Amino acid sequence: MNETDLLNCVRKNLEMGIDGIKTVRGYAKSERFADALDSQLKEYEELYNDADRILGKYGGKTENVPAAAKVFAEISGTMKSMMGGADEKIAEEMVRGNTTGSAKLTRQYREYDGDKSDVRELVEKVIDIEEKHSREMKKFL
């Protein structure tokens, strides 16, 4: 896997996190939980911008998450949020998304055969953030 491929994997991972938080944010019941979501959203957006910047540096073309996957995630997130106990349900889905994102990105990172330190640092940072976000969301279960 080259830099462009890996950076697009990072972008898609972050894009799903951004879209997921935006989908469920309005259903948060407690201010503490809403603040946690807002903080995570800010981190995802900053990392997404970093990924775009680095991708541009290497002349890569951006790829986004397919629209069908976004629609499915939005419907799923909305339905689960509406089923009572919104903070707990949202937190559970966020943990699931963080875990899936971290595992997938870790697997893709192992396939990276490049030596660009900025790419490696970004991927490692995103994996760490996913794991940190999972720990934070578990506090709301």
C-alpha positions in Angstrom: 0.0 0.0 0.0 1.4 3.4 -0.9 1.0 6.8 0.7 -2.0 7.9 -1.3 -3.9 4.6 -0.6 -3.2 4.8 3.1 -4.0 8.4 3.5 -7.3 7.9 1.7 -8.0 5.0 4.2 -7.3 7.5 7.0 -9.6 10.1 5.4 -12.4 7.6 5.1 -12.0 6.5 8.7 -12.2 10.0 9.9 -15.0 10.9 7.6 -17.1 8.1 9.0 -16.4 9.4 12.5 -17.2 13.0 11.6 -20.5 12.0 9.9 -21.4 9.6 12.7 -21.0 12.3 15.4 -22.9 14.9 13.4 -25.7 12.4 12.9 -26.2 11.5 16.6 -25.0 14.8 18.3 -28.5 16.2 18.5 -29.8 13.2 20.4 -27.3 13.6 23.3 -29.2 14.1 26.5 -26.5 15.1 29.0 -24.3 18.2 28.5 -21.2 16.2 29.5 -21.9 13.6 26.8 -22.5 16.3 24.2 -19.3 18.0 25.2 -17.4 14.7 24.7 -18.9 14.3 21.2 -18.0 17.9 20.3 -14.4 17.4 21.5 -14.1 14.2 19.5 -15.6 15.9 16.4 -13.0 18.7 16.6 -10.2 16.2 16.8 -11.5 14.2 13.9 -11.9 17.4 11.8 -8.3 18.5 12.6 -6.9 15.1 11.7 -9.0 15.0 8.5 -7.5 18.4 7.5 -4.0 17.0 8.3 -4.7 14.0 6.1 -5.8 16.2 3.2 -2.7 18.4 3.6 -0.3 15.4 3.5 -2.2 13.8 0.7 -1.8 17.0 -1.3 1.9 17.1 -0.5 2.3 13.7 -2.2 0.0 14.6 -5.2 -2.7 12.1 -4.2 -6.3 12.3 -5.3 -8.9 12.3 -2.5 -11.4 9.5 -2.2 -14.5 9.8 0.0 -16.7 7.3 1.7 -19.4 6.0 -0.8 -22.7 7.7 -0.4 -24.6 4.4 0.3 -22.4 3.7 3.3 -23.0 7.1 4.6 -26.7 6.8 4.3 -26.8 3.4 6.0 -24.6 4.7 8.9 -26.8 7.8 9.3 -30.1 5.8 9.3 -28.6 3.2 11.7 -27.3 5.9 14.1 -30.5 7.8 14.0 -32.6 4.8 14.7 -30.5 3.6 17.6 -30.4 7.0 19.1 -34.2 7.3 19.1 -34.6 4.0 21.0 -34.4 5.5 24.6 -31.3 5.8 26.7 -29.8 7.9 23.9 -26.5 8.6 25.5 -25.8 5.0 26.3 -26.9 3.8 22.9 -24.9 6.4 21.1 -21.8 5.7 23.3 -22.2 2.0 22.4 -22.3 2.7 18.7 -19.3 5.1 19.1 -17.3 2.4 20.8 -18.2 0.0 18.1 -17.1 2.5 15.4 -13.9 3.4 17.2 -13.0 -0.3 17.6 -13.8 -1.1 13.9 -11.9 2.0 12.7 -8.9 1.3 14.8 -8.7 -2.4 13.8 -9.2 -1.6 10.1 -6.6 1.2 10.1 -4.1 -0.9 12.0 -4.5 -3.7 9.4 -4.1 -1.2 6.5 -1.1 0.4 8.2 0.7 -3.0 8.3 0.3 -3.1 4.5 2.0 0.2 4.1 5.3 -0.2 2.4 6.4 3.4 2.4 8.8 5.3 4.6 7.2 8.7 4.8 7.4 9.7 8.5 4.6 12.2 8.3 2.2 9.5 6.9 3.3 7.1 9.6 2.9 9.7 12.4 -0.6 10.6 11.2 -1.8 7.0 11.0 -0.4 6.2 14.5 -2.0 9.4 15.8 -5.4 8.4 14.3 -5.2 4.9 15.7 -4.3 6.4 19.2 -7.3 8.8 18.9 -9.7 6.0 18.0 -8.6 4.0 21.1 -8.8 7.1 23.3 -12.3 7.9 22.0 -13.4 4.4 22.7 -12.2 4.7 26.3 -14.0 8.0 26.7 -17.3 6.6 25.3 -17.1 3.6 27.6 -17.6 6.0 30.5 -21.1 6.7 29.2 -22.2 3.0 28.9 
